[in-house]
Amino acid sequence: MNRRIRTTLGVALAATLVTTAAPAPAAAAHDRRPTVIALPDGFQPEGVAAAGRYAWFGSRATGEIYRADLITGAGRQVSPATGTPSLGMKVDPRGRLFVAGGTAGDARVIDTRTGAVLAGYRFAEAPTFVNDVTLTRDAAWFTDSNRPVLYRLPLGRGGTLPPAGGFTTLPLTGDFQQSGTGVNLNGIVPTPDGRALIVVQSNTGRLFRVDPATGVTTAVDVPGTTFVNGDGLLLLGRTLYVVQNRLNQIAVVELNRAGTAGAPRGVVTDPGFDVPTTVAAALGRLYLPNARFSTPPTPTTPYTAVAVDAR
């Protein structure tokens, strides 16, 4: 089967060459959008999703979802703590937030307007770490950092959500091999042509193309480049952004349409990065939450998200 996958990300930013380092140029005098978004103290952010003027952030500590206005910087809780993590997140055009549940082995779908939980899915029991999610025309796909599988939530006519047990587990074969007990599968996006998926393996720094019908994986050829500590992924056109959390940088790769190969186009860094985990695009910028993995968390530890220009 050759199912065509199309991303639902409603952002069409021009992809241009990104050069190494250097903070983004100062915003124009009339642009008062904050480049640093304050998140609640003790929040421990990890996931982010964005649409329009808003971004949603998930807490790996409590599962709380916090919404920030990217124009003013103001924010508020939109979904209360669950006691389980909220990691990778994506928002769809219907205003539904798909959330990966980490060690809980689950996912949930939240109404961004009311905060109500619309559906929940238990994919696996421990050991599991449901880490990230991407949306396509007909499914939501989740990675598991502890298992060489993807979880697929099929979306019906009009985006209808499946029942609690209505997901499938896709074992991965081919080039991808689970490596040790650390974080393996992490970020996930569709390929530029929409026919497959791309995942990053954090502990080996490799990218893989996944056939969504069979689970067969092939290594993405990016000569002379690895993506160790690769975390969240973002695809804009044919430009792939790979967040390398503990390296405090975003690697930029120009992919071919099939996603089988790519050319490195440098990295983006910023003095405000403090172990950013993933990235979302909005209003011509990239927004990254600082997880601060190197800082012992306390109830008063400050957390932020940082905006850099999408270049």
Disulfide bonds with the S-S distance in Angstrom:
none
